[in-house]
Amino acid sequence: MFQMNLIKNLKTSYEIVLSNDKKLLCHLMGGKTVIFDTKTWEKVIELKKPNNPSHLHFSQNDDMLYIKNTVGTFCVYNTKDFQLIKTIKSGKFFRIEEGNFALLDNPFTILDVLKINDKKQVCTLNFETGIYQVLTELEGSHIKFNQSVTNDNTYLFTLYYLKEINGNHYSRQKLVKVKNPLTEPSYSFESLLELQNWDLVYFEPVHQVYIFVHKDYELTIMDAELKNVLKKSNLIENGIQSTDEYFVHIASSNDGNYIVLTSNDRVFILGFEDLTPIQIEEFKYACFAEFSKDDTYFLVGTWSKGFVFDNILKGVKL
């Protein structure tokens, strides 16, 4: 087990999220969302709707909890007594795609991927009115939401598409940046010719760099303008033994000292400066590992269990 103090064992945890005030901790199971009080670690409530939850977010002031499931249904609860406030599903003119989403400043408004006229686009969607606004004109087979860059009001997506070369079709990716979705929406592409394919991408806000994770255990770090490669590192050369694993999640500590990589079988904590492993632990069927927003906890989720650790690395300088 990790060299951290285990605070709480959980059951199946596809995702674990702490409220902004750290008073509530939620984890997603196959058929429900379970919420704990972090002072007592007693269960507060189990929310049965929506079934098969996949992603959730607390509003900025923690008064509402937004839960999305694997078929695009949203349920919104107030956090005072966890009464269901809103439910929204795909409508006649749009289909909400599976995947993560972002909360926007307007109440009951999200940024997500909708399928409209058989094409997937990034859109805003207001739960009260049911009105959506299409922000992009993308051609591709799939769009995945990656991350919010809050200080820049920018949202990162990966566009997957097929490119024909000499009669053959090859899978390609582009990074899509959506800016100011509520006020002056715009979007741009980053084709990244030096990086033909990647498994994961993450913008590290403390050092203002992009980190790309590739199938061959290679990491590429690029500057904030995505113009220059600052560093390349191969984890195998840094002492990590290769297996048949594949990477599923990337995050960083709030202080920027550590990068967390989750594969389907292991969790890696790497020092940011040299990308060398600080801790490695096997977690069968892992799907998620992150530091909490203030680095107090380290959270790990798997298909069968979840773990809340006291983060002993908080404030440690490498």
C-alpha positions in Angstrom: 0.0 0.0 0.0 1.1 3.6 -0.5 3.4 5.1 2.1 0.5 7.3 3.2 -2.0 7.0 6.0 -5.2 5.3 4.9 -8.2 7.3 6.2 -11.1 5.6 4.6 -11.8 2.4 2.6 -14.6 2.8 0.0 -16.4 0.4 -2.3 -16.3 0.7 -6.1 -15.2 4.2 -6.9 -15.1 5.3 -10.6 -14.5 8.8 -9.4 -14.0 10.5 -6.0 -14.7 14.2 -5.5 -14.3 16.5 -2.5 -16.5 19.5 -2.1 -14.7 22.9 -2.3 -15.0 23.4 1.5 -13.8 19.8 2.1 -16.9 19.0 4.2 -18.3 16.3 1.8 -16.7 13.5 -0.2 -18.5 11.7 -3.0 -17.7 8.5 -4.8 -19.4 7.0 -7.8 -20.5 3.4 -7.8 -22.2 1.4 -10.5 -25.8 2.3 -9.5 -25.5 5.2 -7.1 -23.5 8.2 -5.7 -22.5 7.9 -2.1 -21.7 11.0 0.1 -19.7 11.1 3.3 -19.1 13.7 6.0 -15.3 14.2 6.1 -15.4 15.1 9.8 -16.9 11.8 11.0 -16.5 9.8 7.8 -20.1 8.7 8.3 -22.3 8.2 5.3 -24.6 11.2 4.7 -26.8 9.8 1.9 -26.9 7.5 -1.1 -28.3 9.1 -4.3 -29.9 6.5 -6.6 -30.4 8.9 -9.5 -29.0 8.9 -12.0 -28.2 5.2 -12.4 -24.6 4.4 -13.6 -23.1 7.8 -12.6 -19.8 8.6 -14.3 -18.9 12.2 -13.5 -19.8 14.8 -10.9 -19.0 18.4 -9.9 -19.9 20.6 -7.0 -20.9 24.2 -7.8 -18.4 26.8 -6.8 -20.2 27.7 -3.5 -21.0 24.0 -2.9 -24.7 24.6 -2.8 -25.4 22.2 -5.7 -24.1 18.9 -6.9 -24.3 18.0 -10.6 -24.1 14.3 -11.5 -23.9 12.9 -15.0 -24.3 9.2 -16.0 -23.0 7.1 -18.8 -25.8 7.8 -21.2 -25.8 11.6 -20.7 -28.6 12.1 -18.1 -27.9 14.8 -15.5 -29.4 15.1 -12.0 -28.8 18.3 -9.9 -29.2 18.2 -6.2 -29.1 20.9 -3.5 -26.5 20.0 -0.8 -28.6 21.2 2.1 -30.9 18.3 2.2 -30.0 16.6 -1.1 -33.4 17.1 -2.8 -33.4 16.6 -6.5 -33.7 20.0 -8.2 -33.3 19.3 -11.9 -33.1 16.3 -14.3 -32.2 16.8 -17.9 -31.8 14.2 -20.7 -31.1 14.2 -24.4 -33.8 16.0 -26.3 -35.4 15.9 -29.7 -32.8 18.0 -31.3 -29.7 17.0 -29.4 -28.1 14.0 -27.7 -25.8 14.5 -24.7 -22.6 12.5 -25.2 -20.9 10.3 -22.6 -17.9 11.9 -20.9 -16.9 14.6 -18.4 -18.3 18.1 -18.5 -17.6 21.6 -17.1 -19.7 23.9 -15.0 -20.0 27.5 -16.1 -20.6 30.7 -14.1 -24.3 31.0 -15.1 -26.6 28.9 -12.8 -27.6 25.5 -14.3 -25.3 26.0 -17.3 -22.7 23.5 -18.4 -20.2 23.0 -21.2 -20.4 19.6 -22.8 -20.4 17.6 -26.0 -23.7 17.3 -27.8 -24.5 15.3 -31.0 -26.6 17.5 -33.3 -27.6 16.5 -36.8 -25.2 13.5 -36.5 -22.2 15.7 -35.7 -20.6 16.1 -32.3 -19.9 19.6 -31.2 -18.9 21.5 -28.0 -22.0 23.4 -26.7 -23.3 25.3 -23.7 -26.5 23.9 -22.3 -28.9 25.6 -19.9 -30.8 23.1 -17.7 -33.6 25.6 -16.9 -34.5 26.6 -20.4 -33.2 23.5 -22.4 -31.5 26.0 -24.7 -28.1 25.0 -26.1 -25.6 27.0 -28.1 -23.2 25.4 -30.6 -19.7 26.8 -30.1 -17.7 24.7 -32.7 -17.7 23.4 -36.2 -15.8 20.2 -35.8 -15.3 17.2 -38.1 -14.3 14.1 -36.3 -15.4 10.7 -34.8 -15.2 11.7 -31.1 -14.6 14.7 -28.9 -13.4 14.3 -25.3 -13.4 17.0 -22.6 -10.1 17.1 -20.9 -9.8 20.0 -18.5 -10.9 23.5 -17.4 -8.1 26.2 -17.2 -10.0 28.5 -15.0 -7.7 31.5 -14.8 -7.8 31.8 -18.6 -11.5 30.8 -19.0 -10.3 28.2 -21.4 -11.6 24.6 -21.8 -9.5 21.8 -23.4 -10.9 19.1 -25.6 -9.3 16.4 -27.7 -10.8 15.8 -31.2 -10.3 12.4 -32.7 -10.5 12.0 -36.5 -9.3 9.8 -39.4 -6.7 11.1 -41.9 -6.3 9.5 -45.3 -2.7 9.0 -46.4 -2.1 7.1 -49.7 -5.4 5.4 -49.5 -5.1 4.3 -45.9 -6.8 5.9 -42.9 -4.9 6.8 -39.8 -6.2 7.9 -36.4 -5.2 11.5 -35.5 -5.8 13.9 -32.7 -6.1 17.7 -32.3 -6.2 19.7 -29.1 -9.2 22.1 -29.2 -9.3 25.2 -27.0 -12.7 26.7 -26.3 -12.5 30.2 -24.7 -15.1 32.5 -23.0 -18.1 30.2 -23.8 -20.6 32.5 -22.2 -19.5 35.9 -23.3 -17.4 35.9 -26.5 -17.1 32.2 -27.5 -14.3 31.2 -29.7 -12.2 28.0 -30.4 -8.9 27.1 -31.9 -7.0 24.0 -33.0 -3.6 22.9 -31.9 -2.5 20.2 -34.5 0.8 19.5 -32.8 2.7 18.0 -35.7 5.5 16.7 -33.5 3.0 14.6 -31.5 1.0 12.4 -33.8 -0.8 10.5 -31.0 -1.1 10.7 -27.3 -3.2 8.8 -24.7 -3.6 11.7 -22.2 -3.0 15.4 -22.1 -3.0 17.7 -19.1 -2.2 21.4 -18.5 -0.2 21.8 -15.3 -1.3 25.3 -14.0 1.6 26.0 -11.6 4.4 25.6 -14.1 2.1 26.6 -17.1 3.0 23.6 -19.3 1.3 20.8 -21.1 2.1 17.2 -20.4 1.3 14.5 -23.0 1.4 10.8 -22.1 2.1 8.3 -24.8 1.6 4.5 -25.1 5.3 3.7 -25.0 5.7 5.2 -21.5 7.0 8.5 -22.9 6.1 11.9 -21.5 6.4 15.1 -23.5 6.2 18.5 -21.8 5.5 21.6 -24.0 5.2 25.3 -23.2 2.0 27.1 -22.6 1.8 28.2 -26.3 2.4 24.6 -27.5 5.3 25.8 -29.6 8.3 24.2 -28.0 9.0 20.8 -26.5 10.6 21.6 -23.1 11.3 18.0 -22.1 10.9 14.4 -23.1 11.2 11.5 -20.6 10.7 7.8 -20.8 9.4 6.2 -17.6 11.1 2.9 -18.4 14.5 4.7 -18.5 13.5 6.1 -15.0 13.2 2.7 -13.5 9.6 1.8 -14.2 9.1 -1.8 -15.5 6.8 -2.0 -18.6 3.7 -4.2 -18.6 0.6 -4.5 -20.7 -1.0 -1.6 -18.9 -2.6 1.5 -20.5 -2.9 4.9 -19.0 -6.4 6.2 -18.1 -5.9 9.4 -16.0 -3.4 12.2 -15.3 -3.4 15.0 -12.6 -1.0 17.1 -10.6 -0.7 18.1 -7.0 -2.1 21.6 -6.1 1.5 22.8 -5.4 2.8 21.6 -8.7 5.4 19.3 -7.1 4.0 16.0 -8.3 2.4 14.4 -11.3 0.0 11.5 -10.8 -0.4 8.9 -13.6 -3.1 6.2 -13.3 -2.9 3.1 -15.5 -5.4 0.2 -15.4 -3.1 -1.6 -12.9 -0.9 1.0 -11.2 -0.7 4.5 -9.8 2.5 6.5 -10.2 3.5 9.6 -8.3 6.3 11.4 -10.2 8.4 14.3 -9.1 7.6 17.2 -11.5 11.2 18.5 -12.0 12.8 15.2 -13.3 9.7 13.0 -13.7 11.2 10.3 -11.6 8.9 8.0 -9.6 8.4 8.9 -6.0 5.9 6.2 -5.2 4.4 3.4 -7.3 1.6 1.1 -6.2 -0.5 -1.6 -7.8 -4.2 -1.0 -7.8 -6.0 -3.6 -9.9 -8.6 -2.1 -12.3 -7.6 1.4 -11.3 -9.5 4.2 -13.1 -8.7 7.4 -11.1 -6.1 8.9 -8.8 -5.8 12.6 -7.8 -4.7 14.8 -5.0 -7.5 16.8 -3.5 -7.7 20.5 -4.5 -5.6 21.7 -1.5 -3.4 18.5 -1.4 -4.9 17.4 2.0 -5.9 14.0 0.6 -4.8 11.5 -2.0 -7.7 9.8 -3.6 -7.6 6.5 -5.6 -10.6 4.9 -7.3 -10.9 1.4 -8.9 -13.6 -0.8 -10.3 -13.9 -2.6 -7.0 -12.6 -0.3 -4.3 -11.8 3.3 -3.4 -9.2 4.7 -1.0 -8.8 8.1 0.8 -5.3 8.7 2.1 -3.8 11.4 4.2 -1.3 13.1 1.9 2.1 12.9 3.6 3.7 14.6 0.6 1.9 17.9 1.1 4.4 20.7 1.3 7.4 18.5 0.7 10.0 20.1 -1.5 11.9 17.9 -3.9 
